Amino acid sequence: MIEKIMNRLEEGLMILLLVAMTLLTFSQVVLRYVFNSGWGWALEATTYMFGWLVMIGISYGIKVGFHIGVDVLVKLLPRPGQRIAGLIAALLCLTYAVILFIGGYQYFDTMLMLDVEAEDIPLPRWLLVVIVPIGFGLLGFRLLQMTWRILTGRLAGFNLGDEAAEVLRANLAGPDAGSDGAAR
Protein backbone atom coordinates (compact mmCIF):
# COMPACT_ATOMS: atom_id res chain seq x y z
CA MET A 1 0.00 0.00 0.00
CA ILE A 2 2.76 2.46 0.97
CA GLU A 3 4.74 1.60 -2.14
CA LYS A 4 1.68 2.23 -4.32
CA ILE A 5 1.20 5.67 -2.72
CA MET A 6 4.91 6.40 -3.13
CA ASN A 7 4.77 5.41 -6.82
CA ARG A 8 1.76 7.67 -7.46
CA LEU A 9 3.40 10.53 -5.59
CA GLU A 10 6.61 10.22 -7.63
CA GLU A 11 4.70 10.03 -10.90
CA GLY A 12 2.42 12.92 -9.97
CA LEU A 13 5.30 15.16 -8.89
CA MET A 14 7.24 14.43 -12.08
CA ILE A 15 4.20 15.23 -14.23
CA LEU A 16 3.47 18.40 -12.26
CA LEU A 17 7.08 19.60 -12.51
CA LEU A 18 7.31 18.89 -16.23
CA VAL A 19 4.02 20.68 -16.94
CA ALA A 20 5.00 23.65 -14.75
CA MET A 21 8.41 23.94 -16.42
CA THR A 22 6.87 23.77 -19.88
CA LEU A 23 4.19 26.36 -19.14
CA LEU A 24 6.62 28.71 -17.43
CA THR A 25 9.14 28.50 -20.26
CA PHE A 26 6.42 28.94 -22.90
CA SER A 27 5.00 31.97 -21.11
CA GLN A 28 8.50 33.47 -20.86
CA VAL A 29 9.01 33.08 -24.61
CA VAL A 30 5.65 34.71 -25.36
CA LEU A 31 6.27 37.55 -22.88
CA ARG A 32 9.76 38.18 -24.18
CA TYR A 33 9.15 38.04 -27.93
CA VAL A 34 5.57 39.32 -28.13
CA PHE A 35 5.37 41.81 -25.27
CA ASN A 36 9.08 42.61 -24.81
CA SER A 37 8.90 41.82 -21.08
CA GLY A 38 9.16 38.78 -18.81
CA TRP A 39 9.65 37.55 -15.29
CA GLY A 40 13.10 37.84 -13.78
CA TRP A 41 12.61 34.81 -11.56
CA ALA A 42 11.47 32.38 -14.27
CA LEU A 43 14.89 31.01 -15.23
CA GLU A 44 15.84 30.26 -11.64
CA ALA A 45 12.44 28.68 -10.96
CA THR A 46 12.77 26.48 -14.05
CA THR A 47 16.28 25.47 -12.99
CA TYR A 48 15.12 24.41 -9.52
CA MET A 49 12.10 22.57 -10.97
CA PHE A 50 14.40 20.71 -13.34
CA GLY A 51 16.62 19.76 -10.39
CA TRP A 52 13.59 18.42 -8.52
CA LEU A 53 12.49 16.49 -11.63
CA VAL A 54 15.92 14.88 -11.99
CA MET A 55 16.21 13.97 -8.31
CA ILE A 56 12.80 12.30 -8.28
CA GLY A 57 13.37 10.74 -11.70
CA ILE A 58 16.61 9.01 -10.68
CA SER A 59 14.91 6.76 -8.14
CA TYR A 60 11.85 6.33 -10.33
CA GLY A 61 14.12 5.21 -13.19
CA ILE A 62 15.60 2.49 -10.97
CA LYS A 63 12.11 1.32 -10.01
CA VAL A 64 10.81 1.00 -13.56
CA GLY A 65 14.09 0.01 -15.25
CA PHE A 66 14.58 3.11 -17.41
CA HIS A 67 18.31 3.51 -16.79
CA ILE A 68 20.65 2.21 -19.46
CA GLY A 69 22.84 -0.66 -18.36
CA VAL A 70 25.97 -1.88 -20.11
CA ASP A 71 25.75 -5.57 -19.41
CA VAL A 72 27.26 -7.27 -22.45
CA LEU A 73 29.83 -9.16 -20.37
CA VAL A 74 27.43 -9.83 -17.49
CA LYS A 75 24.96 -11.52 -19.87
CA LEU A 76 27.71 -14.01 -20.81
CA LEU A 77 27.97 -15.20 -17.19
CA PRO A 78 25.85 -18.06 -15.84
CA ARG A 79 22.86 -17.04 -13.72
CA PRO A 80 24.74 -17.25 -10.37
CA GLY A 81 27.51 -15.07 -11.83
CA GLN A 82 24.93 -12.56 -13.04
CA ARG A 83 23.48 -12.42 -9.53
CA ILE A 84 26.91 -11.83 -7.98
CA ALA A 85 27.76 -9.12 -10.52
CA GLY A 86 24.35 -7.55 -9.97
CA LEU A 87 24.77 -7.63 -6.22
CA ILE A 88 28.19 -5.98 -6.46
CA ALA A 89 26.79 -3.30 -8.80
CA ALA A 90 23.80 -2.67 -6.54
CA LEU A 91 26.00 -2.37 -3.44
CA LEU A 92 28.39 0.02 -5.22
CA CYS A 93 25.45 2.15 -6.35
CA LEU A 94 24.02 2.06 -2.84
CA THR A 95 27.37 3.25 -1.45
CA TYR A 96 27.33 6.10 -3.99
CA ALA A 97 23.77 7.03 -2.99
CA VAL A 98 24.68 7.06 0.71
CA ILE A 99 27.73 9.29 0.11
CA LEU A 100 25.66 11.73 -1.95
CA PHE A 101 22.82 11.62 0.60
CA ILE A 102 25.28 12.64 3.34
CA GLY A 103 26.76 15.42 1.18
CA GLY A 104 23.30 16.58 0.13
CA TYR A 105 22.13 16.67 3.71
CA GLN A 106 25.19 18.68 4.75
CA TYR A 107 24.50 21.18 1.94
CA PHE A 108 20.83 21.41 2.93
CA ASP A 109 21.80 21.85 6.59
CA THR A 110 24.24 24.64 5.68
CA MET A 111 21.56 26.45 3.69
CA LEU A 112 19.14 26.02 6.59
CA MET A 113 21.68 27.40 9.06
CA LEU A 114 22.64 30.38 6.85
CA ASP A 115 18.98 31.08 6.01
CA VAL A 116 19.79 32.76 2.70
CA GLU A 117 17.23 33.40 0.01
CA ALA A 118 17.46 32.27 -3.58
CA GLU A 119 18.80 34.87 -5.99
CA ASP A 120 15.57 35.77 -7.80
CA ILE A 121 12.87 33.83 -5.93
CA PRO A 122 11.75 35.16 -2.54
CA LEU A 123 12.08 31.73 -0.88
CA PRO A 124 14.72 30.38 1.48
CA ARG A 125 17.28 28.39 -0.46
CA TRP A 126 17.06 25.44 1.95
CA LEU A 127 13.47 24.93 0.83
CA LEU A 128 14.58 24.70 -2.79
CA VAL A 129 17.52 22.32 -2.19
CA VAL A 130 15.83 19.97 0.29
CA ILE A 131 15.21 17.67 -2.69
CA VAL A 132 18.90 16.70 -2.81
CA PRO A 133 18.91 14.56 0.36
CA ILE A 134 15.33 13.46 -0.33
CA GLY A 135 16.22 12.38 -3.87
CA PHE A 136 19.29 10.44 -2.82
CA GLY A 137 17.32 8.91 0.06
CA LEU A 138 14.72 7.73 -2.47
CA LEU A 139 17.51 6.39 -4.68
CA GLY A 140 18.96 4.48 -1.73
CA PHE A 141 15.53 3.06 -0.94
CA ARG A 142 15.03 1.85 -4.53
CA LEU A 143 18.54 0.38 -4.60
CA LEU A 144 17.84 -1.45 -1.33
CA GLN A 145 14.70 -2.88 -2.92
CA MET A 146 16.71 -4.03 -5.95
CA THR A 147 19.44 -5.52 -3.74
CA TRP A 148 16.80 -7.46 -1.80
CA ARG A 149 15.28 -8.77 -5.03
CA ILE A 150 18.70 -9.96 -6.19
CA LEU A 151 19.40 -11.62 -2.84
CA THR A 152 16.04 -13.40 -2.83
CA GLY A 153 16.44 -14.55 -6.44
CA ARG A 154 13.60 -12.50 -7.91
CA LEU A 155 16.12 -10.68 -10.13
CA ALA A 156 19.01 -12.29 -12.00
CA GLY A 157 21.14 -9.21 -11.52
CA PHE A 158 21.16 -5.45 -11.71
CA ASN A 159 18.53 -5.56 -14.46
CA LEU A 160 17.57 -2.12 -15.65
CA GLY A 161 15.81 -3.26 -18.78
CA ASP A 162 17.22 -5.05 -21.78
CA GLU A 163 17.00 -2.50 -24.58
CA ALA A 164 18.90 -4.64 -27.09
CA ALA A 165 16.58 -7.62 -26.60
CA GLU A 166 13.52 -5.38 -26.94
CA VAL A 167 14.78 -3.89 -30.22
CA LEU A 168 15.65 -7.33 -31.58
CA ARG A 169 12.24 -8.71 -30.64
CA ALA A 170 10.48 -5.77 -32.26
CA ASN A 171 12.55 -6.04 -35.46
CA LEU A 172 12.14 -9.80 -35.74
CA ALA A 173 8.40 -9.56 -35.22
CA GLY A 174 8.03 -7.19 -38.16
CA PRO A 175 6.51 -3.75 -38.67
CA ASP A 176 3.01 -4.77 -37.56
CA ALA A 177 4.17 -5.82 -34.09
CA GLY A 178 3.60 -3.77 -30.98
CA SER A 179 6.26 -2.84 -28.47
CA ASP A 180 5.90 -6.25 -26.82
CA GLY A 181 6.91 -8.04 -30.04
CA ALA A 182 3.53 -9.70 -30.62
CA ALA A 183 1.93 -9.39 -34.02
CA ARG A 184 -1.27 -7.38 -34.19
C-alpha atoms as an extended CHARMM CRD file, in Angstrom:
* protein
*
       184  EXT
         1         1  MET       CA              0.0000000000        0.0000000000        0.0000000000  PROA      1               0.0000000000
         2         2  ILE       CA              2.7570000000        2.4600000000        0.9690000000  PROA      2               0.0000000000
         3         3  GLU       CA              4.7450000000        1.6030000000       -2.1420000000  PROA      3               0.0000000000
         4         4  LYS       CA              1.6770000000        2.2280000000       -4.3190000000  PROA      4               0.0000000000
         5         5  ILE       CA              1.2000000000        5.6670000000       -2.7210000000  PROA      5               0.0000000000
         6         6  MET       CA              4.9060000000        6.4030000000       -3.1350000000  PROA      6               0.0000000000
         7         7  ASN       CA              4.7680000000        5.4140000000       -6.8170000000  PROA      7               0.0000000000
         8         8  ARG       CA              1.7600000000        7.6670000000       -7.4650000000  PROA      8               0.0000000000
         9         9  LEU       CA              3.4040000000       10.5300000000       -5.5860000000  PROA      9               0.0000000000
        10        10  GLU       CA              6.6090000000       10.2160000000       -7.6280000000  PROA      10              0.0000000000
        11        11  GLU       CA              4.7050000000       10.0310000000      -10.9020000000  PROA      11              0.0000000000
        12        12  GLY       CA              2.4230000000       12.9180000000       -9.9700000000  PROA      12              0.0000000000
        13        13  LEU       CA              5.3050000000       15.1570000000       -8.8910000000  PROA      13              0.0000000000
        14        14  MET       CA              7.2440000000       14.4330000000      -12.0790000000  PROA      14              0.0000000000
        15        15  ILE       CA              4.2010000000       15.2300000000      -14.2290000000  PROA      15              0.0000000000
        16        16  LEU       CA              3.4700000000       18.4000000000      -12.2600000000  PROA      16              0.0000000000
        17        17  LEU       CA              7.0750000000       19.5960000000      -12.5120000000  PROA      17              0.0000000000
        18        18  LEU       CA              7.3090000000       18.8850000000      -16.2270000000  PROA      18              0.0000000000
        19        19  VAL       CA              4.0220000000       20.6760000000      -16.9440000000  PROA      19              0.0000000000
        20        20  ALA       CA              4.9990000000       23.6490000000      -14.7550000000  PROA      20              0.0000000000
        21        21  MET       CA              8.4140000000       23.9410000000      -16.4240000000  PROA      21              0.0000000000
        22        22  THR       CA              6.8670000000       23.7720000000      -19.8840000000  PROA      22              0.0000000000
        23        23  LEU       CA              4.1860000000       26.3620000000      -19.1370000000  PROA      23              0.0000000000
        24        24  LEU       CA              6.6200000000       28.7130000000      -17.4280000000  PROA      24              0.0000000000
        25        25  THR       CA              9.1360000000       28.4990000000      -20.2610000000  PROA      25              0.0000000000
        26        26  PHE       CA              6.4190000000       28.9430000000      -22.8990000000  PROA      26              0.0000000000
        27        27  SER       CA              4.9980000000       31.9650000000      -21.1060000000  PROA      27              0.0000000000
        28        28  GLN       CA              8.4970000000       33.4690000000      -20.8620000000  PROA      28              0.0000000000
        29        29  VAL       CA              9.0080000000       33.0840000000      -24.6080000000  PROA      29              0.0000000000
        30        30  VAL       CA              5.6460000000       34.7100000000      -25.3590000000  PROA      30              0.0000000000
        31        31  LEU       CA              6.2700000000       37.5470000000      -22.8850000000  PROA      31              0.0000000000
        32        32  ARG       CA              9.7630000000       38.1840000000      -24.1840000000  PROA      32              0.0000000000
        33        33  TYR       CA              9.1470000000       38.0370000000      -27.9290000000  PROA      33              0.0000000000
        34        34  VAL       CA              5.5710000000       39.3250000000      -28.1280000000  PROA      34              0.0000000000
        35        35  PHE       CA              5.3700000000       41.8130000000      -25.2660000000  PROA      35              0.0000000000
        36        36  ASN       CA              9.0840000000       42.6150000000      -24.8100000000  PROA      36              0.0000000000
        37        37  SER       CA              8.9050000000       41.8210000000      -21.0820000000  PROA      37              0.0000000000
        38        38  GLY       CA              9.1620000000       38.7830000000      -18.8120000000  PROA      38              0.0000000000
        39        39  TRP       CA              9.6460000000       37.5470000000      -15.2920000000  PROA      39              0.0000000000
        40        40  GLY       CA             13.0990000000       37.8400000000      -13.7810000000  PROA      40              0.0000000000
        41        41  TRP       CA             12.6110000000       34.8100000000      -11.5620000000  PROA      41              0.0000000000
        42        42  ALA       CA             11.4650000000       32.3780000000      -14.2750000000  PROA      42              0.0000000000
        43        43  LEU       CA             14.8850000000       31.0060000000      -15.2320000000  PROA      43              0.0000000000
        44        44  GLU       CA             15.8410000000       30.2580000000      -11.6390000000  PROA      44              0.0000000000
        45        45  ALA       CA             12.4420000000       28.6810000000      -10.9620000000  PROA      45              0.0000000000
        46        46  THR       CA             12.7690000000       26.4750000000      -14.0480000000  PROA      46              0.0000000000
        47        47  THR       CA             16.2760000000       25.4660000000      -12.9880000000  PROA      47              0.0000000000
        48        48  TYR       CA             15.1150000000       24.4060000000       -9.5190000000  PROA      48              0.0000000000
        49        49  MET       CA             12.1050000000       22.5670000000      -10.9690000000  PROA      49              0.0000000000
        50        50  PHE       CA             14.4040000000       20.7070000000      -13.3370000000  PROA      50              0.0000000000
        51        51  GLY       CA             16.6230000000       19.7570000000      -10.3890000000  PROA      51              0.0000000000
        52        52  TRP       CA             13.5910000000       18.4150000000       -8.5230000000  PROA      52              0.0000000000
        53        53  LEU       CA             12.4930000000       16.4920000000      -11.6280000000  PROA      53              0.0000000000
        54        54  VAL       CA             15.9230000000       14.8850000000      -11.9850000000  PROA      54              0.0000000000
        55        55  MET       CA             16.2090000000       13.9690000000       -8.3110000000  PROA      55              0.0000000000
        56        56  ILE       CA             12.8030000000       12.3040000000       -8.2800000000  PROA      56              0.0000000000
        57        57  GLY       CA             13.3720000000       10.7440000000      -11.7010000000  PROA      57              0.0000000000
        58        58  ILE       CA             16.6120000000        9.0100000000      -10.6830000000  PROA      58              0.0000000000
        59        59  SER       CA             14.9130000000        6.7620000000       -8.1380000000  PROA      59              0.0000000000
        60        60  TYR       CA             11.8510000000        6.3270000000      -10.3330000000  PROA      60              0.0000000000
        61        61  GLY       CA             14.1220000000        5.2090000000      -13.1860000000  PROA      61              0.0000000000
        62        62  ILE       CA             15.5990000000        2.4940000000      -10.9680000000  PROA      62              0.0000000000
        63        63  LYS       CA             12.1130000000        1.3220000000      -10.0070000000  PROA      63              0.0000000000
        64        64  VAL       CA             10.8090000000        0.9960000000      -13.5580000000  PROA      64              0.0000000000
        65        65  GLY       CA             14.0890000000        0.0110000000      -15.2450000000  PROA      65              0.0000000000
        66        66  PHE       CA             14.5840000000        3.1110000000      -17.4110000000  PROA      66              0.0000000000
        67        67  HSD       CA             18.3090000000        3.5090000000      -16.7940000000  PROA      67              0.0000000000
        68        68  ILE       CA             20.6470000000        2.2080000000      -19.4620000000  PROA      68              0.0000000000
        69        69  GLY       CA             22.8390000000       -0.6630000000      -18.3590000000  PROA      69              0.0000000000
        70        70  VAL       CA             25.9710000000       -1.8770000000      -20.1060000000  PROA      70              0.0000000000
        71        71  ASP       CA             25.7540000000       -5.5710000000      -19.4120000000  PROA      71              0.0000000000
        72        72  VAL       CA             27.2630000000       -7.2670000000      -22.4460000000  PROA      72              0.0000000000
        73        73  LEU       CA             29.8340000000       -9.1600000000      -20.3660000000  PROA      73              0.0000000000
        74        74  VAL       CA             27.4330000000       -9.8270000000      -17.4910000000  PROA      74              0.0000000000
        75        75  LYS       CA             24.9580000000      -11.5210000000      -19.8670000000  PROA      75              0.0000000000
        76        76  LEU       CA             27.7070000000      -14.0080000000      -20.8070000000  PROA      76              0.0000000000
        77        77  LEU       CA             27.9660000000      -15.1950000000      -17.1950000000  PROA      77              0.0000000000
        78        78  PRO       CA             25.8540000000      -18.0630000000      -15.8440000000  PROA      78              0.0000000000
        79        79  ARG       CA             22.8610000000      -17.0420000000      -13.7230000000  PROA      79              0.0000000000
        80        80  PRO       CA             24.7440000000      -17.2540000000      -10.3680000000  PROA      80              0.0000000000
        81        81  GLY       CA             27.5080000000      -15.0700000000      -11.8280000000  PROA      81              0.0000000000
        82        82  GLN       CA             24.9320000000      -12.5640000000      -13.0360000000  PROA      82              0.0000000000
        83        83  ARG       CA             23.4760000000      -12.4220000000       -9.5290000000  PROA      83              0.0000000000
        84        84  ILE       CA             26.9070000000      -11.8340000000       -7.9800000000  PROA      84              0.0000000000
        85        85  ALA       CA             27.7630000000       -9.1210000000      -10.5190000000  PROA      85              0.0000000000
        86        86  GLY       CA             24.3480000000       -7.5490000000       -9.9720000000  PROA      86              0.0000000000
        87        87  LEU       CA             24.7690000000       -7.6350000000       -6.2190000000  PROA      87              0.0000000000
        88        88  ILE       CA             28.1910000000       -5.9790000000       -6.4640000000  PROA      88              0.0000000000
        89        89  ALA       CA             26.7930000000       -3.2970000000       -8.8020000000  PROA      89              0.0000000000
        90        90  ALA       CA             23.7950000000       -2.6750000000       -6.5350000000  PROA      90              0.0000000000
        91        91  LEU       CA             26.0050000000       -2.3660000000       -3.4450000000  PROA      91              0.0000000000
        92        92  LEU       CA             28.3940000000        0.0240000000       -5.2220000000  PROA      92              0.0000000000
        93        93  CYS       CA             25.4460000000        2.1500000000       -6.3530000000  PROA      93              0.0000000000
        94        94  LEU       CA             24.0240000000        2.0620000000       -2.8430000000  PROA      94              0.0000000000
        95        95  THR       CA             27.3690000000        3.2550000000       -1.4520000000  PROA      95              0.0000000000
        96        96  TYR       CA             27.3330000000        6.1030000000       -3.9880000000  PROA      96              0.0000000000
        97        97  ALA       CA             23.7680000000        7.0300000000       -2.9920000000  PROA      97              0.0000000000
        98        98  VAL       CA             24.6770000000        7.0600000000        0.7130000000  PROA      98              0.0000000000
        99        99  ILE       CA             27.7270000000        9.2900000000        0.1130000000  PROA      99              0.0000000000
       100       100  LEU       CA             25.6580000000       11.7280000000       -1.9490000000  PROA      100             0.0000000000
       101       101  PHE       CA             22.8240000000       11.6220000000        0.6000000000  PROA      101             0.0000000000
       102       102  ILE       CA             25.2760000000       12.6410000000        3.3390000000  PROA      102             0.0000000000
       103       103  GLY       CA             26.7550000000       15.4210000000        1.1800000000  PROA      103             0.0000000000
       104       104  GLY       CA             23.2970000000       16.5800000000        0.1270000000  PROA      104             0.0000000000
       105       105  TYR       CA             22.1260000000       16.6670000000        3.7140000000  PROA      105             0.0000000000
       106       106  GLN       CA             25.1860000000       18.6780000000        4.7520000000  PROA      106             0.0000000000
       107       107  TYR       CA             24.5030000000       21.1770000000        1.9400000000  PROA      107             0.0000000000
       108       108  PHE       CA             20.8290000000       21.4060000000        2.9280000000  PROA      108             0.0000000000
       109       109  ASP       CA             21.7980000000       21.8540000000        6.5920000000  PROA      109             0.0000000000
       110       110  THR       CA             24.2400000000       24.6410000000        5.6830000000  PROA      110             0.0000000000
       111       111  MET       CA             21.5610000000       26.4530000000        3.6930000000  PROA      111             0.0000000000
       112       112  LEU       CA             19.1430000000       26.0220000000        6.5860000000  PROA      112             0.0000000000
       113       113  MET       CA             21.6830000000       27.3990000000        9.0630000000  PROA      113             0.0000000000
       114       114  LEU       CA             22.6390000000       30.3790000000        6.8530000000  PROA      114             0.0000000000
       115       115  ASP       CA             18.9780000000       31.0770000000        6.0100000000  PROA      115             0.0000000000
       116       116  VAL       CA             19.7950000000       32.7630000000        2.6960000000  PROA      116             0.0000000000
       117       117  GLU       CA             17.2350000000       33.4030000000        0.0080000000  PROA      117             0.0000000000
       118       118  ALA       CA             17.4650000000       32.2700000000       -3.5850000000  PROA      118             0.0000000000
       119       119  GLU       CA             18.7980000000       34.8750000000       -5.9940000000  PROA      119             0.0000000000
       120       120  ASP       CA             15.5690000000       35.7720000000       -7.7990000000  PROA      120             0.0000000000
       121       121  ILE       CA             12.8650000000       33.8340000000       -5.9320000000  PROA      121             0.0000000000
       122       122  PRO       CA             11.7480000000       35.1560000000       -2.5360000000  PROA      122             0.0000000000
       123       123  LEU       CA             12.0760000000       31.7340000000       -0.8840000000  PROA      123             0.0000000000
       124       124  PRO       CA             14.7150000000       30.3840000000        1.4810000000  PROA      124             0.0000000000
       125       125  ARG       CA             17.2770000000       28.3880000000       -0.4610000000  PROA      125             0.0000000000
       126       126  TRP       CA             17.0600000000       25.4410000000        1.9500000000  PROA      126             0.0000000000
       127       127  LEU       CA             13.4720000000       24.9280000000        0.8330000000  PROA      127             0.0000000000
       128       128  LEU       CA             14.5820000000       24.6960000000       -2.7910000000  PROA      128             0.0000000000
       129       129  VAL       CA             17.5250000000       22.3220000000       -2.1880000000  PROA      129             0.0000000000
       130       130  VAL       CA             15.8260000000       19.9710000000        0.2860000000  PROA      130             0.0000000000
       131       131  ILE       CA             15.2100000000       17.6700000000       -2.6890000000  PROA      131             0.0000000000
       132       132  VAL       CA             18.8990000000       16.7050000000       -2.8090000000  PROA      132             0.0000000000
       133       133  PRO       CA             18.9100000000       14.5620000000        0.3590000000  PROA      133             0.0000000000
       134       134  ILE       CA             15.3250000000       13.4560000000       -0.3310000000  PROA      134             0.0000000000
       135       135  GLY       CA             16.2240000000       12.3770000000       -3.8690000000  PROA      135             0.0000000000
       136       136  PHE       CA             19.2940000000       10.4350000000       -2.8210000000  PROA      136             0.0000000000
       137       137  GLY       CA             17.3220000000        8.9090000000        0.0570000000  PROA      137             0.0000000000
       138       138  LEU       CA             14.7230000000        7.7270000000       -2.4720000000  PROA      138             0.0000000000
       139       139  LEU       CA             17.5070000000        6.3940000000       -4.6790000000  PROA      139             0.0000000000
       140       140  GLY       CA             18.9620000000        4.4850000000       -1.7260000000  PROA      140             0.0000000000
       141       141  PHE       CA             15.5260000000        3.0600000000       -0.9430000000  PROA      141             0.0000000000
       142       142  ARG       CA             15.0340000000        1.8470000000       -4.5350000000  PROA      142             0.0000000000
       143       143  LEU       CA             18.5420000000        0.3790000000       -4.6010000000  PROA      143             0.0000000000
       144       144  LEU       CA             17.8430000000       -1.4480000000       -1.3330000000  PROA      144             0.0000000000
       145       145  GLN       CA             14.7000000000       -2.8790000000       -2.9200000000  PROA      145             0.0000000000
       146       146  MET       CA             16.7090000000       -4.0270000000       -5.9500000000  PROA      146             0.0000000000
       147       147  THR       CA             19.4350000000       -5.5170000000       -3.7400000000  PROA      147             0.0000000000
       148       148  TRP       CA             16.8030000000       -7.4560000000       -1.7980000000  PROA      148             0.0000000000
       149       149  ARG       CA             15.2760000000       -8.7730000000       -5.0310000000  PROA      149             0.0000000000
       150       150  ILE       CA             18.6970000000       -9.9550000000       -6.1920000000  PROA      150             0.0000000000
       151       151  LEU       CA             19.4020000000      -11.6240000000       -2.8380000000  PROA      151             0.0000000000
       152       152  THR       CA             16.0350000000      -13.4000000000       -2.8260000000  PROA      152             0.0000000000
       153       153  GLY       CA             16.4370000000      -14.5530000000       -6.4350000000  PROA      153             0.0000000000
       154       154  ARG       CA             13.5950000000      -12.4970000000       -7.9090000000  PROA      154             0.0000000000
       155       155  LEU       CA             16.1160000000      -10.6760000000      -10.1340000000  PROA      155             0.0000000000
       156       156  ALA       CA             19.0080000000      -12.2930000000      -12.0000000000  PROA      156             0.0000000000
       157       157  GLY       CA             21.1450000000       -9.2070000000      -11.5210000000  PROA      157             0.0000000000
       158       158  PHE       CA             21.1600000000       -5.4520000000      -11.7050000000  PROA      158             0.0000000000
       159       159  ASN       CA             18.5340000000       -5.5590000000      -14.4580000000  PROA      159             0.0000000000
       160       160  LEU       CA             17.5680000000       -2.1200000000      -15.6480000000  PROA      160             0.0000000000
       161       161  GLY       CA             15.8150000000       -3.2640000000      -18.7830000000  PROA      161             0.0000000000
       162       162  ASP       CA             17.2220000000       -5.0540000000      -21.7830000000  PROA      162             0.0000000000
       163       163  GLU       CA             17.0020000000       -2.5000000000      -24.5790000000  PROA      163             0.0000000000
       164       164  ALA       CA             18.8970000000       -4.6380000000      -27.0930000000  PROA      164             0.0000000000
       165       165  ALA       CA             16.5790000000       -7.6160000000      -26.6020000000  PROA      165             0.0000000000
       166       166  GLU       CA             13.5180000000       -5.3790000000      -26.9370000000  PROA      166             0.0000000000
       167       167  VAL       CA             14.7790000000       -3.8890000000      -30.2190000000  PROA      167             0.0000000000
       168       168  LEU       CA             15.6510000000       -7.3280000000      -31.5830000000  PROA      168             0.0000000000
       169       169  ARG       CA             12.2350000000       -8.7150000000      -30.6370000000  PROA      169             0.0000000000
       170       170  ALA       CA             10.4780000000       -5.7690000000      -32.2600000000  PROA      170             0.0000000000
       171       171  ASN       CA             12.5510000000       -6.0390000000      -35.4630000000  PROA      171             0.0000000000
       172       172  LEU       CA             12.1370000000       -9.8030000000      -35.7390000000  PROA      172             0.0000000000
       173       173  ALA       CA              8.3950000000       -9.5590000000      -35.2230000000  PROA      173             0.0000000000
       174       174  GLY       CA              8.0290000000       -7.1910000000      -38.1560000000  PROA      174             0.0000000000
       175       175  PRO       CA              6.5120000000       -3.7530000000      -38.6660000000  PROA      175             0.0000000000
       176       176  ASP       CA              3.0150000000       -4.7670000000      -37.5600000000  PROA      176             0.0000000000
       177       177  ALA       CA              4.1730000000       -5.8170000000      -34.0860000000  PROA      177             0.0000000000
       178       178  GLY       CA              3.5950000000       -3.7730000000      -30.9840000000  PROA      178             0.0000000000
       179       179  SER       CA              6.2630000000       -2.8380000000      -28.4700000000  PROA      179             0.0000000000
       180       180  ASP       CA              5.9010000000       -6.2490000000      -26.8160000000  PROA      180             0.0000000000
       181       181  GLY       CA              6.9070000000       -8.0350000000      -30.0440000000  PROA      181             0.0000000000
       182       182  ALA       CA              3.5310000000       -9.6970000000      -30.6220000000  PROA      182             0.0000000000
       183       183  ALA       CA              1.9270000000       -9.3910000000      -34.0200000000  PROA      183             0.0000000000
       184       184  ARG       CA             -1.2730000000       -7.3760000000      -34.1880000000  PROA      184             0.0000000000
